[in-house]
Amino acid sequence: MSEHTFLVVMLSIDLIGLVVIGYMGFRVHQASQRIEGITAAVYLEACKVLGRSR
């Protein structure tokens, strides 16, 4: 295998890894946004039940 082929293969592996890590970061961000929304909804509902305003 020539040096050029080796470098192309290694660059391809690096790019695939970068895409996978980027996707995982995107999914974690989505999950954190969802959790933040649920937390806010629970807080507002608890305030309503307890008769307090924000």
mmCIF entry with sequence, helices, sheets and N, C-alpha, C, O atoms, coordinates in Angstrom:
data_MODEL
# 
_entry.id   MODEL 
# 
_entity.id                         1 
_entity.type                       polymer 
_entity.pdbx_number_of_molecules   1 
# 
_entity_poly.entity_id                      1 
_entity_poly.type                           'polypeptide(L)' 
_entity_poly.nstd_linkage                   no 
_entity_poly.nstd_monomer                   no 
_entity_poly.pdbx_seq_one_letter_code       MSEHTFLVVMLSIDLIGLVVIGYMGFRVHQASQRIEGITAAVYLEACKVLGRSR 
_entity_poly.pdbx_seq_one_letter_code_can   MSEHTFLVVMLSIDLIGLVVIGYMGFRVHQASQRIEGITAAVYLEACKVLGRSR 
_entity_poly.pdbx_strand_id                 A 
# 
loop_
_entity_poly_seq.entity_id 
_entity_poly_seq.num 
_entity_poly_seq.mon_id 
_entity_poly_seq.hetero 
1 1  MET n 
1 2  SER n 
1 3  GLU n 
1 4  HIS n 
1 5  THR n 
1 6  PHE n 
1 7  LEU n 
1 8  VAL n 
1 9  VAL n 
1 10 MET n 
1 11 LEU n 
1 12 SER n 
1 13 ILE n 
1 14 ASP n 
1 15 LEU n 
1 16 ILE n 
1 17 GLY n 
1 18 LEU n 
1 19 VAL n 
1 20 VAL n 
1 21 ILE n 
1 22 GLY n 
1 23 TYR n 
1 24 MET n 
1 25 GLY n 
1 26 PHE n 
1 27 ARG n 
1 28 VAL n 
1 29 HIS n 
1 30 GLN n 
1 31 ALA n 
1 32 SER n 
1 33 GLN n 
1 34 ARG n 
1 35 ILE n 
1 36 GLU n 
1 37 GLY n 
1 38 ILE n 
1 39 THR n 
1 40 ALA n 
1 41 ALA n 
1 42 VAL n 
1 43 TYR n 
1 44 LEU n 
1 45 GLU n 
1 46 ALA n 
1 47 CYS n 
1 48 LYS n 
1 49 VAL n 
1 50 LEU n 
1 51 GLY n 
1 52 ARG n 
1 53 SER n 
1 54 ARG n 
# 
_struct_asym.id          A 
_struct_asym.entity_id   1 
# 
_struct_conf.conf_type_id            HELX_P 
_struct_conf.id                      HELX_P1 
_struct_conf.pdbx_PDB_helix_id       AA1 
_struct_conf.beg_label_comp_id       GLU 
_struct_conf.beg_label_asym_id       A 
_struct_conf.beg_label_seq_id        3 
_struct_conf.pdbx_beg_PDB_ins_code   ? 
_struct_conf.end_label_comp_id       LEU 
_struct_conf.end_label_asym_id       A 
_struct_conf.end_label_seq_id        50 
_struct_conf.pdbx_end_PDB_ins_code   ? 
_struct_conf.beg_auth_comp_id        GLU 
_struct_conf.beg_auth_asym_id        A 
_struct_conf.beg_auth_seq_id         3 
_struct_conf.end_auth_comp_id        LEU 
_struct_conf.end_auth_asym_id        A 
_struct_conf.end_auth_seq_id         50 
_struct_conf.pdbx_PDB_helix_class    1 
_struct_conf.details                 ? 
_struct_conf.pdbx_PDB_helix_length   48 
# 
_struct_conf_type.id          HELX_P 
_struct_conf_type.criteria    ? 
_struct_conf_type.reference   ? 
# 
loop_
_atom_site.group_PDB 
_atom_site.id 
_atom_site.type_symbol 
_atom_site.label_atom_id 
_atom_site.label_alt_id 
_atom_site.label_comp_id 
_atom_site.label_asym_id 
_atom_site.label_entity_id 
_atom_site.label_seq_id 
_atom_site.pdbx_PDB_ins_code 
_atom_site.Cartn_x 
_atom_site.Cartn_y 
_atom_site.Cartn_z 
_atom_site.occupancy 
_atom_site.B_iso_or_equiv 
_atom_site.pdbx_formal_charge 
_atom_site.auth_seq_id 
_atom_site.auth_comp_id 
_atom_site.auth_asym_id 
_atom_site.auth_atom_id 
_atom_site.pdbx_PDB_model_num 
ATOM 1   N N  . MET A 1 1  ? 0.862   -1.166 0.000  1.00 0.00 ? 1  MET A N  1 
ATOM 2   C CA . MET A 1 1  ? 0.000   0.000  0.000  1.00 0.00 ? 1  MET A CA 1 
ATOM 3   C C  . MET A 1 1  ? 0.909   1.231  0.000  1.00 0.00 ? 1  MET A C  1 
ATOM 4   O O  . MET A 1 1  ? 1.849   1.331  0.789  1.00 0.00 ? 1  MET A O  1 
ATOM 5   N N  . SER A 1 2  ? 0.607   2.152  -0.897 1.00 0.00 ? 2  SER A N  1 
ATOM 6   C CA . SER A 1 2  ? 1.441   3.348  -0.980 1.00 0.00 ? 2  SER A CA 1 
ATOM 7   C C  . SER A 1 2  ? 1.121   4.302  0.162  1.00 0.00 ? 2  SER A C  1 
ATOM 8   O O  . SER A 1 2  ? 0.095   4.183  0.832  1.00 0.00 ? 2  SER A O  1 
ATOM 9   N N  . GLU A 1 3  ? 2.015   5.237  0.358  1.00 0.00 ? 3  GLU A N  1 
ATOM 10  C CA . GLU A 1 3  ? 1.827   6.217  1.429  1.00 0.00 ? 3  GLU A CA 1 
ATOM 11  C C  . GLU A 1 3  ? 0.575   7.058  1.179  1.00 0.00 ? 3  GLU A C  1 
ATOM 12  O O  . GLU A 1 3  ? -0.146  7.396  2.118  1.00 0.00 ? 3  GLU A O  1 
ATOM 13  N N  . HIS A 1 4  ? 0.322   7.392  -0.073 1.00 0.00 ? 4  HIS A N  1 
ATOM 14  C CA . HIS A 1 4  ? -0.852  8.196  -0.414 1.00 0.00 ? 4  HIS A CA 1 
ATOM 15  C C  . HIS A 1 4  ? -2.145  7.455  -0.051 1.00 0.00 ? 4  HIS A C  1 
ATOM 16  O O  . HIS A 1 4  ? -3.063  8.046  0.518  1.00 0.00 ? 4  HIS A O  1 
ATOM 17  N N  . THR A 1 5  ? -2.211  6.183  -0.375 1.00 0.00 ? 5  THR A N  1 
ATOM 18  C CA . THR A 1 5  ? -3.399  5.386  -0.053 1.00 0.00 ? 5  THR A CA 1 
ATOM 19  C C  . THR A 1 5  ? -3.586  5.302  1.456  1.00 0.00 ? 5  THR A C  1 
ATOM 20  O O  . THR A 1 5  ? -4.704  5.424  1.958  1.00 0.00 ? 5  THR A O  1 
ATOM 21  N N  . PHE A 1 6  ? -2.496  5.095  2.170  1.00 0.00 ? 6  PHE A N  1 
ATOM 22  C CA . PHE A 1 6  ? -2.562  5.025  3.625  1.00 0.00 ? 6  PHE A CA 1 
ATOM 23  C C  . PHE A 1 6  ? -3.104  6.330  4.208  1.00 0.00 ? 6  PHE A C  1 
ATOM 24  O O  . PHE A 1 6  ? -3.958  6.304  5.095  1.00 0.00 ? 6  PHE A O  1 
ATOM 25  N N  . LEU A 1 7  ? -2.616  7.462  3.720  1.00 0.00 ? 7  LEU A N  1 
ATOM 26  C CA . LEU A 1 7  ? -3.077  8.757  4.227  1.00 0.00 ? 7  LEU A CA 1 
ATOM 27  C C  . LEU A 1 7  ? -4.551  8.991  3.915  1.00 0.00 ? 7  LEU A C  1 
ATOM 28  O O  . LEU A 1 7  ? -5.278  9.544  4.740  1.00 0.00 ? 7  LEU A O  1 
ATOM 29  N N  . VAL A 1 8  ? -4.992  8.580  2.743  1.00 0.00 ? 8  VAL A N  1 
ATOM 30  C CA . VAL A 1 8  ? -6.406  8.731  2.380  1.00 0.00 ? 8  VAL A CA 1 
ATOM 31  C C  . VAL A 1 8  ? -7.277  7.878  3.294  1.00 0.00 ? 8  VAL A C  1 
ATOM 32  O O  . VAL A 1 8  ? -8.326  8.331  3.752  1.00 0.00 ? 8  VAL A O  1 
ATOM 33  N N  . VAL A 1 9  ? -6.851  6.654  3.559  1.00 0.00 ? 9  VAL A N  1 
ATOM 34  C CA . VAL A 1 9  ? -7.616  5.767  4.445  1.00 0.00 ? 9  VAL A CA 1 
ATOM 35  C C  . VAL A 1 9  ? -7.667  6.340  5.856  1.00 0.00 ? 9  VAL A C  1 
ATOM 36  O O  . VAL A 1 9  ? -8.729  6.346  6.478  1.00 0.00 ? 9  VAL A O  1 
ATOM 37  N N  . MET A 1 10 ? -6.549  6.817  6.367  1.00 0.00 ? 10 MET A N  1 
ATOM 38  C CA . MET A 1 10 ? -6.523  7.383  7.719  1.00 0.00 ? 10 MET A CA 1 
ATOM 39  C C  . MET A 1 10 ? -7.384  8.643  7.806  1.00 0.00 ? 10 MET A C  1 
ATOM 40  O O  . MET A 1 10 ? -8.076  8.841  8.804  1.00 0.00 ? 10 MET A O  1 
ATOM 41  N N  . LEU A 1 11 ? -7.355  9.483  6.796  1.00 0.00 ? 11 LEU A N  1 
ATOM 42  C CA . LEU A 1 11 ? -8.190  10.682 6.780  1.00 0.00 ? 11 LEU A CA 1 
ATOM 43  C C  . LEU A 1 11 ? -9.666  10.298 6.752  1.00 0.00 ? 11 LEU A C  1 
ATOM 44  O O  . LEU A 1 11 ? -10.485 10.928 7.422  1.00 0.00 ? 11 LEU A O  1 
ATOM 45  N N  . SER A 1 12 ? -10.005 9.275  5.984  1.00 0.00 ? 12 SER A N  1 
ATOM 46  C CA . SER A 1 12 ? -11.393 8.806  5.930  1.00 0.00 ? 12 SER A CA 1 
ATOM 47  C C  . SER A 1 12 ? -11.851 8.300  7.296  1.00 0.00 ? 12 SER A C  1 
ATOM 48  O O  . SER A 1 12 ? -12.967 8.594  7.726  1.00 0.00 ? 12 SER A O  1 
ATOM 49  N N  . ILE A 1 13 ? -11.001 7.548  7.973  1.00 0.00 ? 13 ILE A N  1 
ATOM 50  C CA . ILE A 1 13 ? -11.345 7.041  9.308  1.00 0.00 ? 13 ILE A CA 1 
ATOM 51  C C  . ILE A 1 13 ? -11.536 8.204  10.277 1.00 0.00 ? 13 ILE A C  1 
ATOM 52  O O  . ILE A 1 13 ? -12.468 8.198  11.081 1.00 0.00 ? 13 ILE A O  1 
ATOM 53  N N  . ASP A 1 14 ? -10.655 9.202  10.202 1.00 0.00 ? 14 ASP A N  1 
ATOM 54  C CA . ASP A 1 14 ? -10.787 10.377 11.068 1.00 0.00 ? 14 ASP A CA 1 
ATOM 55  C C  . ASP A 1 14 ? -12.093 11.113 10.800 1.00 0.00 ? 14 ASP A C  1 
ATOM 56  O O  . ASP A 1 14 ? -12.771 11.526 11.741 1.00 0.00 ? 14 ASP A O  1 
ATOM 57  N N  . LEU A 1 15 ? -12.453 11.283 9.547  1.00 0.00 ? 15 LEU A N  1 
ATOM 58  C CA . LEU A 1 15 ? -13.689 11.996 9.210  1.00 0.00 ? 15 LEU A CA 1 
ATOM 59  C C  . LEU A 1 15 ? -14.922 11.229 9.682  1.00 0.00 ? 15 LEU A C  1 
ATOM 60  O O  . LEU A 1 15 ? -15.881 11.828 10.166 1.00 0.00 ? 15 LEU A O  1 
ATOM 61  N N  . ILE A 1 16 ? -14.896 9.916  9.542  1.00 0.00 ? 16 ILE A N  1 
ATOM 62  C CA . ILE A 1 16 ? -16.023 9.104  10.024 1.00 0.00 ? 16 ILE A CA 1 
ATOM 63  C C  . ILE A 1 16 ? -16.147 9.249  11.541 1.00 0.00 ? 16 ILE A C  1 
ATOM 64  O O  . ILE A 1 16 ? -17.254 9.390  12.060 1.00 0.00 ? 16 ILE A O  1 
ATOM 65  N N  . GLY A 1 17 ? -15.027 9.214  12.248 1.00 0.00 ? 17 GLY A N  1 
ATOM 66  C CA . GLY A 1 17 ? -15.048 9.407  13.696 1.00 0.00 ? 17 GLY A CA 1 
ATOM 67  C C  . GLY A 1 17 ? -15.578 10.774 14.078 1.00 0.00 ? 17 GLY A C  1 
ATOM 68  O O  . GLY A 1 17 ? -16.332 10.898 15.043 1.00 0.00 ? 17 GLY A O  1 
ATOM 69  N N  . LEU A 1 18 ? -15.197 11.798 13.337 1.00 0.00 ? 18 LEU A N  1 
ATOM 70  C CA . LEU A 1 18 ? -15.675 13.154 13.605 1.00 0.00 ? 18 LEU A CA 1 
ATOM 71  C C  . LEU A 1 18 ? -17.179 13.255 13.400 1.00 0.00 ? 18 LEU A C  1 
ATOM 72  O O  . LEU A 1 18 ? -17.868 13.906 14.185 1.00 0.00 ? 18 LEU A O  1 
ATOM 73  N N  . VAL A 1 19 ? -17.693 12.621 12.358 1.00 0.00 ? 19 VAL A N  1 
ATOM 74  C CA . VAL A 1 19 ? -19.133 12.632 12.106 1.00 0.00 ? 19 VAL A CA 1 
ATOM 75  C C  . VAL A 1 19 ? -19.871 11.917 13.238 1.00 0.00 ? 19 VAL A C  1 
ATOM 76  O O  . VAL A 1 19 ? -20.905 12.398 13.701 1.00 0.00 ? 19 VAL A O  1 
ATOM 77  N N  . VAL A 1 20 ? -19.352 10.784 13.682 1.00 0.00 ? 20 VAL A N  1 
ATOM 78  C CA . VAL A 1 20 ? -19.994 10.034 14.769 1.00 0.00 ? 20 VAL A CA 1 
ATOM 79  C C  . VAL A 1 20 ? -20.001 10.855 16.053 1.00 0.00 ? 20 VAL A C  1 
ATOM 80  O O  . VAL A 1 20 ? -21.021 10.916 16.739 1.00 0.00 ? 20 VAL A O  1 
ATOM 81  N N  . ILE A 1 21 ? -18.881 11.485 16.386 1.00 0.00 ? 21 ILE A N  1 
ATOM 82  C CA . ILE A 1 21 ? -18.810 12.304 17.598 1.00 0.00 ? 21 ILE A CA 1 
ATOM 83  C C  . ILE A 1 21 ? -19.738 13.512 17.482 1.00 0.00 ? 21 ILE A C  1 
ATOM 84  O O  . ILE A 1 21 ? -20.392 13.884 18.457 1.00 0.00 ? 21 ILE A O  1 
ATOM 85  N N  . GLY A 1 22 ? -19.801 14.121 16.314 1.00 0.00 ? 22 GLY A N  1 
ATOM 86  C CA . GLY A 1 22 ? -20.714 15.244 16.112 1.00 0.00 ? 22 GLY A CA 1 
ATOM 87  C C  . GLY A 1 22 ? -22.163 14.838 16.277 1.00 0.00 ? 22 GLY A C  1 
ATOM 88  O O  . GLY A 1 22 ? -22.950 15.573 16.872 1.00 0.00 ? 22 GLY A O  1 
ATOM 89  N N  . TYR A 1 23 ? -22.523 13.679 15.758 1.00 0.00 ? 23 TYR A N  1 
ATOM 90  C CA . TYR A 1 23 ? -23.896 13.189 15.897 1.00 0.00 ? 23 TYR A CA 1 
ATOM 91  C C  . TYR A 1 23 ? -24.227 12.904 17.357 1.00 0.00 ? 23 TYR A C  1 
ATOM 92  O O  . TYR A 1 23 ? -25.320 13.221 17.824 1.00 0.00 ? 23 TYR A O  1 
ATOM 93  N N  . MET A 1 24 ? -23.288 12.309 18.071 1.00 0.00 ? 24 MET A N  1 
ATOM 94  C CA . MET A 1 24 ? -23.520 12.030 19.488 1.00 0.00 ? 24 MET A CA 1 
ATOM 95  C C  . MET A 1 24 ? -23.691 13.333 20.271 1.00 0.00 ? 24 MET A C  1 
ATOM 96  O O  . MET A 1 24 ? -24.550 13.414 21.149 1.00 0.00 ? 24 MET A O  1 
ATOM 97  N N  . GLY A 1 25 ? -22.898 14.334 19.967 1.00 0.00 ? 25 GLY A N  1 
ATOM 98  C CA . GLY A 1 25 ? -23.053 15.630 20.616 1.00 0.00 ? 25 GLY A CA 1 
ATOM 99  C C  . GLY A 1 25 ? -24.394 16.256 20.319 1.00 0.00 ? 25 GLY A C  1 
ATOM 100 O O  . GLY A 1 25 ? -25.014 16.856 21.197 1.00 0.00 ? 25 GLY A O  1 
ATOM 101 N N  . PHE A 1 26 ? -24.850 16.120 19.076 1.00 0.00 ? 26 PHE A N  1 
ATOM 102 C CA . PHE A 1 26 ? -26.163 16.638 18.685 1.00 0.00 ? 26 PHE A CA 1 
ATOM 103 C C  . PHE A 1 26 ? -27.274 15.951 19.463 1.00 0.00 ? 26 PHE A C  1 
ATOM 104 O O  . PHE A 1 26 ? -28.209 16.608 19.921 1.00 0.00 ? 26 PHE A O  1 
ATOM 105 N N  . ARG A 1 27 ? -27.180 14.632 19.616 1.00 0.00 ? 27 ARG A N  1 
ATOM 106 C CA . ARG A 1 27 ? -28.208 13.891 20.361 1.00 0.00 ? 27 ARG A CA 1 
ATOM 107 C C  . ARG A 1 27 ? -28.211 14.272 21.844 1.00 0.00 ? 27 ARG A C  1 
ATOM 108 O O  . ARG A 1 27 ? -29.277 14.389 22.449 1.00 0.00 ? 27 ARG A O  1 
ATOM 109 N N  . VAL A 1 28 ? -27.037 14.464 22.427 1.00 0.00 ? 28 VAL A N  1 
ATOM 110 C CA . VAL A 1 28 ? -26.957 14.886 23.827 1.00 0.00 ? 28 VAL A CA 1 
ATOM 111 C C  . VAL A 1 28 ? -27.574 16.267 23.986 1.00 0.00 ? 28 VAL A C  1 
ATOM 112 O O  . VAL A 1 28 ? -28.283 16.521 24.959 1.00 0.00 ? 28 VAL A O  1 
ATOM 113 N N  . HIS A 1 29 ? -27.312 17.157 23.039 1.00 0.00 ? 29 HIS A N  1 
ATOM 114 C CA . HIS A 1 29 ? -27.896 18.504 23.095 1.00 0.00 ? 29 HIS A CA 1 
ATOM 115 C C  . HIS A 1 29 ? -29.419 18.435 23.009 1.00 0.00 ? 29 HIS A C  1 
ATOM 116 O O  . HIS A 1 29 ? -30.112 19.132 23.751 1.00 0.00 ? 29 HIS A O  1 
ATOM 117 N N  . GLN A 1 30 ? -29.940 17.607 22.118 1.00 0.00 ? 30 GLN A N  1 
ATOM 118 C CA . GLN A 1 30 ? -31.397 17.452 22.009 1.00 0.00 ? 30 GLN A CA 1 
ATOM 119 C C  . GLN A 1 30 ? -31.989 16.930 23.309 1.00 0.00 ? 30 GLN A C  1 
ATOM 120 O O  . GLN A 1 30 ? -33.019 17.424 23.767 1.00 0.00 ? 30 GLN A O  1 
ATOM 121 N N  . ALA A 1 31 ? -31.350 15.944 23.899 1.00 0.00 ? 31 ALA A N  1 
ATOM 122 C CA . ALA A 1 31 ? -31.855 15.369 25.150 1.00 0.00 ? 31 ALA A CA 1 
ATOM 123 C C  . ALA A 1 31 ? -31.824 16.403 26.269 1.00 0.00 ? 31 ALA A C  1 
ATOM 124 O O  . ALA A 1 31 ? -32.750 16.465 27.078 1.00 0.00 ? 31 ALA A O  1 
ATOM 125 N N  . SER A 1 32 ? -30.776 17.208 26.323 1.00 0.00 ? 32 SER A N  1 
ATOM 126 C CA . SER A 1 32 ? -30.699 18.218 27.383 1.00 0.00 ? 32 SER A CA 1 
ATOM 127 C C  . SER A 1 32 ? -31.769 19.284 27.194 1.00 0.00 ? 32 SER A C  1 
ATOM 128 O O  . SER A 1 32 ? -32.314 19.788 28.176 1.00 0.00 ? 32 SER A O  1 
ATOM 129 N N  . GLN A 1 33 ? -32.078 19.634 25.950 1.00 0.00 ? 33 GLN A N  1 
ATOM 130 C CA . GLN A 1 33 ? -33.149 20.600 25.691 1.00 0.00 ? 33 GLN A CA 1 
ATOM 131 C C  . GLN A 1 33 ? -34.491 20.024 26.129 1.00 0.00 ? 33 GLN A C  1 
ATOM 132 O O  . GLN A 1 33 ? -35.312 20.732 26.710 1.00 0.00 ? 33 GLN A O  1 
ATOM 133 N N  . ARG A 1 34 ? -34.713 18.750 25.854 1.00 0.00 ? 34 ARG A N  1 
ATOM 134 C CA . ARG A 1 34 ? -35.961 18.094 26.242 1.00 0.00 ? 34 ARG A CA 1 
ATOM 135 C C  . ARG A 1 34 ? -36.094 18.063 27.768 1.00 0.00 ? 34 ARG A C  1 
ATOM 136 O O  . ARG A 1 34 ? -37.164 18.348 28.307 1.00 0.00 ? 34 ARG A O  1 
ATOM 137 N N  . ILE A 1 35 ? -35.017 17.720 28.453 1.00 0.00 ? 35 ILE A N  1 
ATOM 138 C CA . ILE A 1 35 ? -35.035 17.674 29.918 1.00 0.00 ? 35 ILE A CA 1 
ATOM 139 C C  . ILE A 1 35 ? -35.278 19.069 30.486 1.00 0.00 ? 35 ILE A C  1 
ATOM 140 O O  . ILE A 1 35 ? -36.016 19.220 31.460 1.00 0.00 ? 35 ILE A O  1 
ATOM 141 N N  . GLU A 1 36 ? -34.669 20.080 29.890 1.00 0.00 ? 36 GLU A N  1 
ATOM 142 C CA . GLU A 1 36 ? -34.870 21.455 30.349 1.00 0.00 ? 36 GLU A CA 1 
ATOM 143 C C  . GLU A 1 36 ? -36.334 21.863 30.208 1.00 0.00 ? 36 GLU A C  1 
ATOM 144 O O  . GLU A 1 36 ? -36.885 22.513 31.096 1.00 0.00 ? 36 GLU A O  1 
ATOM 145 N N  . GLY A 1 37 ? -36.963 21.488 29.103 1.00 0.00 ? 37 GLY A N  1 
ATOM 146 C CA . GLY A 1 37 ? -38.377 21.798 28.899 1.00 0.00 ? 37 GLY A CA 1 
ATOM 147 C C  . GLY A 1 37 ? -39.275 21.094 29.901 1.00 0.00 ? 37 GLY A C  1 
ATOM 148 O O  . GLY A 1 37 ? -40.219 21.689 30.420 1.00 0.00 ? 37 GLY A O  1 
ATOM 149 N N  . ILE A 1 38 ? -38.983 19.836 30.171 1.00 0.00 ? 38 ILE A N  1 
ATOM 150 C CA . ILE A 1 38 ? -39.779 19.078 31.141 1.00 0.00 ? 38 ILE A CA 1 
ATOM 151 C C  . ILE A 1 38 ? -39.620 19.685 32.531 1.00 0.00 ? 38 ILE A C  1 
ATOM 152 O O  . ILE A 1 38 ? -40.598 19.816 33.267 1.00 0.00 ? 38 ILE A O  1 
ATOM 153 N N  . THR A 1 39 ? -38.400 20.055 32.891 1.00 0.00 ? 39 THR A N  1 
ATOM 154 C CA . THR A 1 39 ? -38.150 20.659 34.200 1.00 0.00 ? 39 THR A CA 1 
ATOM 155 C C  . THR A 1 39 ? -38.917 21.968 34.350 1.00 0.00 ? 39 THR A C  1 
ATOM 156 O O  . THR A 1 39 ? -39.510 22.221 35.399 1.00 0.00 ? 39 THR A O  1 
ATOM 157 N N  . ALA A 1 40 ? -38.912 22.798 33.316 1.00 0.00 ? 40 ALA A N  1 
ATOM 158 C CA . ALA A 1 40 ? -39.641 24.066 33.375 1.00 0.00 ? 40 ALA A CA 1 
ATOM 159 C C  . ALA A 1 40 ? -41.141 23.825 33.509 1.00 0.00 ? 40 ALA A C  1 
ATOM 160 O O  . ALA A 1 40 ? -41.814 24.516 34.273 1.00 0.00 ? 40 ALA A O  1 
ATOM 161 N N  . ALA A 1 41 ? -41.665 22.853 32.774 1.00 0.00 ? 41 ALA A N  1 
ATOM 162 C CA . ALA A 1 41 ? -43.099 22.556 32.846 1.00 0.00 ? 41 ALA A CA 1 
ATOM 163 C C  . ALA A 1 41 ? -43.483 22.054 34.238 1.00 0.00 ? 41 ALA A C  1 
ATOM 164 O O  . ALA A 1 41 ? -44.523 22.443 34.770 1.00 0.00 ? 41 ALA A O  1 
ATOM 165 N N  . VAL A 1 42 ? -42.663 21.205 34.823 1.00 0.00 ? 42 VAL A N  1 
ATOM 166 C CA . VAL A 1 42 ? -42.945 20.689 36.168 1.00 0.00 ? 42 VAL A CA 1 
ATOM 167 C C  . VAL A 1 42 ? -42.888 21.824 37.183 1.00 0.00 ? 42 VAL A C  1 
ATOM 168 O O  . VAL A 1 42 ? -43.729 21.890 38.080 1.00 0.00 ? 42 VAL A O  1 
ATOM 169 N N  . TYR A 1 43 ? -41.919 22.710 37.058 1.00 0.00 ? 43 TYR A N  1 
ATOM 170 C CA . TYR A 1 43 ? -41.800 23.844 37.978 1.00 0.00 ? 43 TYR A CA 1 
ATOM 171 C C  . TYR A 1 43 ? -43.036 24.737 37.898 1.00 0.00 ? 43 TYR A C  1 
ATOM 172 O O  . TYR A 1 43 ? -43.590 25.120 38.928 1.00 0.00 ? 43 TYR A O  1 
ATOM 173 N N  . LEU A 1 44 ? -43.470 25.068 36.689 1.00 0.00 ? 44 LEU A N  1 
ATOM 174 C CA . LEU A 1 44 ? -44.643 25.927 36.536 1.00 0.00 ? 44 LEU A CA 1 
ATOM 175 C C  . LEU A 1 44 ? -45.897 25.251 37.070 1.00 0.00 ? 44 LEU A C  1 
ATOM 176 O O  . LEU A 1 44 ? -46.741 25.903 37.685 1.00 0.00 ? 44 LEU A O  1 
ATOM 177 N N  . GLU A 1 45 ? -46.023 23.959 36.841 1.00 0.00 ? 45 GLU A N  1 
ATOM 178 C CA . GLU A 1 45 ? -47.189 23.233 37.354 1.00 0.00 ? 45 GLU A CA 1 
ATOM 179 C C  . GLU A 1 45 ? -47.169 23.184 38.883 1.00 0.00 ? 45 GLU A C  1 
ATOM 180 O O  . GLU A 1 45 ? -48.210 23.326 39.525 1.00 0.00 ? 45 GLU A O  1 
ATOM 181 N N  . ALA A 1 46 ? -45.998 22.987 39.458 1.00 0.00 ? 46 ALA A N  1 
ATOM 182 C CA . ALA A 1 46 ? -45.887 22.963 40.921 1.00 0.00 ? 46 ALA A CA 1 
ATOM 183 C C  . ALA A 1 46 ? -46.240 24.326 41.505 1.00 0.00 ? 46 ALA A C  1 
ATOM 184 O O  . ALA A 1 46 ? -46.917 24.404 42.530 1.00 0.00 ? 46 ALA A O  1 
ATOM 185 N N  . CYS A 1 47 ? -45.790 25.395 40.865 1.00 0.00 ? 47 CYS A N  1 
ATOM 186 C CA . CYS A 1 47 ? -46.138 26.739 41.339 1.00 0.00 ? 47 CYS A CA 1 
ATOM 187 C C  . CYS A 1 47 ? -47.640 26.962 41.265 1.00 0.00 ? 47 CYS A C  1 
ATOM 188 O O  . CYS A 1 47 ? -48.232 27.564 42.162 1.00 0.00 ? 47 CYS A O  1 
ATOM 189 N N  . LYS A 1 48 ? -48.254 26.474 40.193 1.00 0.00 ? 48 LYS A N  1 
ATOM 190 C CA . LYS A 1 48 ? -49.699 26.639 40.040 1.00 0.00 ? 48 LYS A CA 1 
ATOM 191 C C  . LYS A 1 48 ? -50.445 25.869 41.136 1.00 0.00 ? 48 LYS A C  1 
ATOM 192 O O  . LYS A 1 48 ? -51.400 26.383 41.718 1.00 0.00 ? 48 LYS A O  1 
ATOM 193 N N  . VAL A 1 49 ? -50.012 24.656 41.409 1.00 0.00 ? 49 VAL A N  1 
ATOM 194 C CA . VAL A 1 49 ? -50.664 23.825 42.421 1.00 0.00 ? 49 VAL A CA 1 
ATOM 195 C C  . VAL A 1 49 ? -50.483 24.439 43.809 1.00 0.00 ? 49 VAL A C  1 
ATOM 196 O O  . VAL A 1 49 ? -51.402 24.421 44.628 1.00 0.00 ? 49 VAL A O  1 
ATOM 197 N N  . LEU A 1 50 ? -49.313 24.973 44.061 1.00 0.00 ? 50 LEU A N  1 
ATOM 198 C CA . LEU A 1 50 ? -49.044 25.549 45.377 1.00 0.00 ? 50 LEU A CA 1 
ATOM 199 C C  . LEU A 1 50 ? -49.616 26.960 45.522 1.00 0.00 ? 50 LEU A C  1 
ATOM 200 O O  . LEU A 1 50 ? -49.571 27.539 46.608 1.00 0.00 ? 50 LEU A O  1 
ATOM 201 N N  . GLY A 1 51 ? -50.148 27.507 44.444 1.00 0.00 ? 51 GLY A N  1 
ATOM 202 C CA . GLY A 1 51 ? -50.790 28.813 44.501 1.00 0.00 ? 51 GLY A CA 1 
ATOM 203 C C  . GLY A 1 51 ? -49.834 29.982 44.504 1.00 0.00 ? 51 GLY A C  1 
ATOM 204 O O  . GLY A 1 51 ? -50.189 31.080 44.932 1.00 0.00 ? 51 GLY A O  1 
ATOM 205 N N  . ARG A 1 52 ? -48.619 29.753 44.027 1.00 0.00 ? 52 ARG A N  1 
ATOM 206 C CA . ARG A 1 52 ? -47.640 30.839 43.959 1.00 0.00 ? 52 ARG A CA 1 
ATOM 207 C C  . ARG A 1 52 ? -47.515 31.318 42.526 1.00 0.00 ? 52 ARG A C  1 
ATOM 208 O O  . ARG A 1 52 ? -47.732 30.564 41.578 1.00 0.00 ? 52 ARG A O  1 
ATOM 209 N N  . SER A 1 53 ? -47.166 32.565 42.390 1.00 0.00 ? 53 SER A N  1 
ATOM 210 C CA . SER A 1 53 ? -46.856 33.066 41.050 1.00 0.00 ? 53 SER A CA 1 
ATOM 211 C C  . SER A 1 53 ? -45.353 32.954 40.846 1.00 0.00 ? 53 SER A C  1 
ATOM 212 O O  . SER A 1 53 ? -44.599 32.785 41.804 1.00 0.00 ? 53 SER A O  1 
ATOM 213 N N  . ARG A 1 54 ? -44.927 33.047 39.611 1.00 0.00 ? 54 ARG A N  1 
ATOM 214 C CA . ARG A 1 54 ? -43.511 32.958 39.321 1.00 0.00 ? 54 ARG A CA 1 
ATOM 215 C C  . ARG A 1 54 ? -42.829 34.122 39.956 1.00 0.00 ? 54 ARG A C  1 
ATOM 216 O O  . ARG A 1 54 ? -41.611 34.261 39.844 1.00 0.00 ? 54 ARG A O  1 
# 
